[in-house]
Amino acid sequence: MTGSAFGGYRRLAAIAAVAALSACGRSSPPASSLSGGGAVGYVRMEELVQKHPLYDQLARYDRSIQAFDLRSTVPRVAASDPEMRTRERDLEKQLDDAANRTKTLIDAKQKQYQQQEAAAIAAALQGAGSGPSAGQIAGSINKTARQQQGGVTSQAQSDFTAYRQTLEKQDRAQIAAAQKALSDRADRTWRAKAEELQSKESALSLTLANDDAPQRLALRTKLSSLALDDAAREDAQKQITAIDRKEADVTAAEHNRDQQTLAALQTQLHDQVQGELNAQVAKIRARSLALMQQRQQTLGRQVSSVGGPVVQTGTIGGPRQGGQNLPPALRARIEQLHRDYQKRFQDDAKTTIADFQKTRADLSRRYAELHGVDGSAQQGAQAQVLALRKKRDDLYDEITGQIDREVRLIAQQRGISVVLSDVVAPAGGVDLTPDALKDIESLHE
């Protein structure tokens, strides 16, 4: 039975316990017809509810709630698609592959344009009839290479920072979900135990009252005698007071023990929730740390493959002629060649990086949609559970309200002023269940 059902039973017990008072407040018959010797009636309310024409619909609501309630059928932190992690790994692999392809293409283009630039500079030097200044040529080419390498390193660091922030955001969401699920489970356990102990206290109080009812009735009858002297009357009153005090002491002792039990259970549930939450947090962070280390190693290998001078001094255009100054026109020509090839490389590299950015954006969108679909599925199921529970509670209130009216009419007709529900039959009590069942079954016709 769900928590809503427990709430309905508590409301029903309260309604039945004061059925006579409600009846008197609305349409009570003359006082003479309700005197009835102060008889106490009782009904087996659960049996009446099960005989009501709308009980089949109520049972269907219960089955539907049990089928949709993810928190009870799947007591785990995340009730996500079992293929979720496989899909995540597939998207991560696609992103890594795209990054590796982009890095390979940029490296190849860099070498290609450096070779073309070196050949063009060598041709310009030879055409001018002057030997190359190896230090100037190699320094210029290597400077371009260092700038390009720095861009690759900066992009790699930016990608790693974005990846780390994404993992941290996912970790926070998973930890919050785990904490809420564990807290809800502990709260349900504590409330179920509290309701159980409260029911036991009510049953104990009723049992004590039933056990002492004959003695209390005899003493009250004795007090009603006009021939009783003052000493005897005082003695009888003291006995009634002693009976009331004894019952109060027993119920108070039971209540204190129950409170200690609930306090111990609360401490136990708190420690249990904290332990499970710490374990899940450690697991989530260990997974994220492993993913970050894997990504960092991949980027480290990509960056480490880039480094060192691209052109060694003295390898272009013959013997090294260090310190030889070039004519201004030739120097301007070489500088122009350097700027042209550098711009061509940058334009080509931007196109390649733009393709990678587009691929990364598409994969990021698919990754977000993957988690969004999973989360919306859980939210949808929870929304259906809440809607079903409200309909179930409304229907249960309608059933119990109708039964309450039928029982109240029967009690009035039989001159019964107090009606109890779902308790141990009181001594001398009148069972109104059969009469109420007849009225309830007549509703099927």
TASUL-V629884 format. One record per residue. N is the residue number from 1. RES is the residue in one small letter. NEAR is the number of other C-alpha atoms within 10 Angstrom. D_FIRST is the distance of its C-alpha to the first C-alpha in Angstrom with 2 decimals. Layout:
n->(N	N)
res->(RES	RES)
near->(NEAR	NEAR)
d_first->(D_FIRST	D_FIRST)
This chain:
n->(1	2	3	4	5	6	7	8	9	10	11	12	13	14	15	16	17	18	19	20	21	22	23	24	25	26	27	28	29	30	31	32	33	34	35	36	37	38	39	40	41	42	43	44	45	46	47	48	49	50	51	52	53	54	55	56	57	58	59	60	61	62	63	64	65	66	67	68	69	70	71	72	73	74	75	76	77	78	79	80	81	82	83	84	85	86	87	88	89	90	91	92	93	94	95	96	97	98	99	100	101	102	103	104	105	106	107	108	109	110	111	112	113	114	115	116	117	118	119	120	121	122	123	124	125	126	127	128	129	130	131	132	133	134	135	136	137	138	139	140	141	142	143	144	145	146	147	148	149	150	151	152	153	154	155	156	157	158	159	160	161	162	163	164	165	166	167	168	169	170	171	172	173	174	175	176	177	178	179	180	181	182	183	184	185	186	187	188	189	190	191	192	193	194	195	196	197	198	199	200	201	202	203	204	205	206	207	208	209	210	211	212	213	214	215	216	217	218	219	220	221	222	223	224	225	226	227	228	229	230	231	232	233	234	235	236	237	238	239	240	241	242	243	244	245	246	247	248	249	250	251	252	253	254	255	256	257	258	259	260	261	262	263	264	265	266	267	268	269	270	271	272	273	274	275	276	277	278	279	280	281	282	283	284	285	286	287	288	289	290	291	292	293	294	295	296	297	298	299	300	301	302	303	304	305	306	307	308	309	310	311	312	313	314	315	316	317	318	319	320	321	322	323	324	325	326	327	328	329	330	331	332	333	334	335	336	337	338	339	340	341	342	343	344	345	346	347	348	349	350	351	352	353	354	355	356	357	358	359	360	361	362	363	364	365	366	367	368	369	370	371	372	373	374	375	376	377	378	379	380	381	382	383	384	385	386	387	388	389	390	391	392	393	394	395	396	397	398	399	400	401	402	403	404	405	406	407	408	409	410	411	412	413	414	415	416	417	418	419	420	421	422	423	424	425	426	427	428	429	430	431	432	433	434	435	436	437	438	439	440	441	442	443	444	445)
res->(m	t	g	s	a	f	g	g	y	r	r	l	a	a	i	a	a	v	a	a	l	s	a	c	g	r	s	s	p	p	a	s	s	l	s	g	g	g	a	v	g	y	v	r	m	e	e	l	v	q	k	h	p	l	y	d	q	l	a	r	y	d	r	s	i	q	a	f	d	l	r	s	t	v	p	r	v	a	a	s	d	p	e	m	r	t	r	e	r	d	l	e	k	q	l	d	d	a	a	n	r	t	k	t	l	i	d	a	k	q	k	q	y	q	q	q	e	a	a	a	i	a	a	a	l	q	g	a	g	s	g	p	s	a	g	q	i	a	g	s	i	n	k	t	a	r	q	q	q	g	g	v	t	s	q	a	q	s	d	f	t	a	y	r	q	t	l	e	k	q	d	r	a	q	i	a	a	a	q	k	a	l	s	d	r	a	d	r	t	w	r	a	k	a	e	e	l	q	s	k	e	s	a	l	s	l	t	l	a	n	d	d	a	p	q	r	l	a	l	r	t	k	l	s	s	l	a	l	d	d	a	a	r	e	d	a	q	k	q	i	t	a	i	d	r	k	e	a	d	v	t	a	a	e	h	n	r	d	q	q	t	l	a	a	l	q	t	q	l	h	d	q	v	q	g	e	l	n	a	q	v	a	k	i	r	a	r	s	l	a	l	m	q	q	r	q	q	t	l	g	r	q	v	s	s	v	g	g	p	v	v	q	t	g	t	i	g	g	p	r	q	g	g	q	n	l	p	p	a	l	r	a	r	i	e	q	l	h	r	d	y	q	k	r	f	q	d	d	a	k	t	t	i	a	d	f	q	k	t	r	a	d	l	s	r	r	y	a	e	l	h	g	v	d	g	s	a	q	q	g	a	q	a	q	v	l	a	l	r	k	k	r	d	d	l	y	d	e	i	t	g	q	i	d	r	e	v	r	l	i	a	q	q	r	g	i	s	v	v	l	s	d	v	v	a	p	a	g	g	v	d	l	t	p	d	a	l	k	d	i	e	s	l	h	e)
near->(9	13	12	15	15	13	12	18	19	13	14	21	16	13	19	24	17	15	22	24	16	16	19	16	9	8	10	16	13	9	10	8	14	20	12	14	9	11	17	22	24	24	24	19	23	13	12	21	19	15	17	21	16	16	16	12	13	21	13	13	20	18	13	15	23	16	13	19	19	17	18	13	11	10	12	14	18	16	15	15	15	8	8	13	11	11	14	15	11	12	17	17	12	15	19	16	12	17	22	16	14	19	22	13	14	22	17	12	18	23	14	13	16	22	16	14	21	23	14	16	23	19	14	19	20	13	11	13	9	14	19	26	23	23	20	18	25	20	17	17	21	19	14	19	22	17	11	20	20	15	12	18	18	13	14	19	16	12	15	16	12	11	15	18	11	12	18	15	10	14	17	14	11	17	19	13	15	20	18	14	19	21	17	14	15	19	15	12	14	17	13	14	16	17	14	12	19	14	14	15	18	12	14	16	18	17	18	17	17	17	13	15	16	13	14	20	12	13	18	15	11	16	18	11	10	8	9	13	10	9	9	12	19	13	13	20	17	13	15	19	13	12	18	15	12	13	18	14	12	14	17	14	11	16	16	11	13	19	14	11	14	17	13	12	17	16	11	13	19	15	12	14	20	15	12	14	21	14	11	17	19	13	12	17	16	12	13	17	15	11	16	17	11	12	17	18	12	15	21	14	10	17	18	9	10	18	11	11	14	19	20	15	19	17	13	20	19	12	13	16	14	13	10	14	11	16	11	9	10	16	15	12	15	23	14	13	18	22	14	13	20	20	12	14	20	16	12	15	20	13	12	17	18	13	14	19	15	11	16	18	13	13	16	16	11	14	15	12	12	15	16	11	13	16	15	11	15	17	12	12	16	17	14	15	20	15	12	18	20	14	14	22	17	13	17	22	16	13	19	22	14	15	21	20	14	16	27	24	17	17	26	20	12	15	21	25	23	21	24	26	22	16	16	13	19	18	13	12	16	18	17	20	19	12	14	23	21	12	17	21	13	11	12	10	6)
d_first->(0.00	3.80	6.84	8.04	6.00	7.23	10.44	10.73	10.63	13.19	15.26	15.26	16.45	19.10	20.22	20.61	22.42	25.01	25.23	28.87	29.85	28.45	30.28	33.48	33.32	33.16	35.00	35.76	38.41	41.54	41.20	42.90	40.22	37.46	39.36	38.13	38.88	35.81	33.42	29.71	27.24	23.59	20.93	17.83	15.74	12.67	15.38	17.02	14.13	13.81	17.60	17.86	19.59	17.15	14.03	14.81	14.86	11.50	10.08	12.30	10.99	7.43	9.64	11.96	9.85	8.91	12.64	14.01	12.24	15.17	14.30	11.46	13.33	16.68	16.87	20.53	22.86	23.88	22.16	25.54	27.59	28.69	32.18	32.26	34.41	36.74	37.33	37.96	40.53	42.16	42.63	43.92	46.36	47.59	48.25	50.10	52.14	53.08	54.18	56.24	57.89	58.75	60.24	62.29	63.58	64.60	66.38	68.23	69.23	70.37	72.66	73.93	74.97	76.43	78.57	79.66	80.51	82.48	84.39	85.19	86.41	88.50	90.01	90.82	92.54	94.52	95.52	96.79	98.94	97.39	95.46	91.91	90.88	88.26	86.80	86.32	84.92	82.56	81.48	80.67	78.67	76.83	76.04	74.42	72.48	71.25	70.08	68.17	66.70	65.61	63.77	61.90	60.92	59.80	57.65	56.07	55.24	53.75	51.55	50.33	49.54	47.50	45.61	44.86	43.56	41.24	39.80	39.39	37.48	35.12	34.68	33.78	31.14	29.57	29.69	28.06	25.20	24.81	24.92	22.26	19.81	20.50	20.34	16.95	15.57	17.44	16.29	12.54	13.67	15.93	13.71	11.14	14.39	15.89	13.26	13.62	17.38	17.52	15.95	18.54	21.27	20.61	20.71	23.89	25.51	24.97	26.30	29.33	30.00	29.88	32.16	34.64	34.50	37.55	39.69	38.73	39.45	42.81	43.80	42.98	44.95	47.77	47.78	48.10	51.37	54.38	56.60	54.73	56.95	55.95	55.66	53.38	51.28	50.92	50.02	47.27	45.85	45.89	43.96	41.22	41.13	40.95	37.98	36.12	37.08	35.99	32.49	32.31	33.56	31.05	28.05	29.64	30.15	26.55	25.50	28.00	26.74	23.16	24.59	26.53	23.52	21.69	24.98	25.41	21.91	22.70	26.00	24.58	22.03	24.93	27.22	24.76	24.09	27.85	28.79	26.59	27.73	31.34	31.09	29.77	32.36	35.06	34.06	34.05	37.41	38.96	38.22	39.74	42.71	43.40	43.36	45.72	48.05	48.15	48.98	51.54	53.24	53.49	55.02	57.25	58.70	59.35	61.13	63.07	64.62	66.33	69.16	72.83	75.81	75.87	79.67	81.92	85.11	88.14	86.34	87.17	90.60	92.74	93.82	92.35	94.45	92.82	94.16	95.79	95.28	94.52	96.36	94.50	94.16	92.76	90.38	89.13	88.76	86.68	84.49	83.95	83.02	80.53	78.93	78.81	77.10	74.73	73.70	73.34	71.11	68.97	68.59	67.66	65.24	63.57	62.96	61.40	59.24	58.20	57.03	55.01	53.53	52.50	50.88	49.10	47.85	46.54	44.74	43.30	42.04	40.44	38.87	37.43	36.19	34.55	32.50	32.00	30.59	28.15	27.01	26.84	24.65	22.02	22.47	22.19	18.86	17.53	19.16	17.50	14.00	15.14	16.69	13.78	11.58	14.64	15.15	11.68	12.30	15.83	15.10	12.80	15.68	18.15	16.73	16.52	19.89	21.50	20.32	21.60	24.93	25.31	24.69	27.09	29.77	29.51	29.79	32.82	34.45	34.19	35.34	32.20	31.86	28.61	25.26	22.36	18.74	16.35	18.92	21.44	24.11	26.93	30.41	32.18	29.22	29.13	26.21	25.82	22.94	25.42	27.29	24.25	23.07	26.53	26.34	22.93	24.23	27.38	25.53	25.19	29.01)
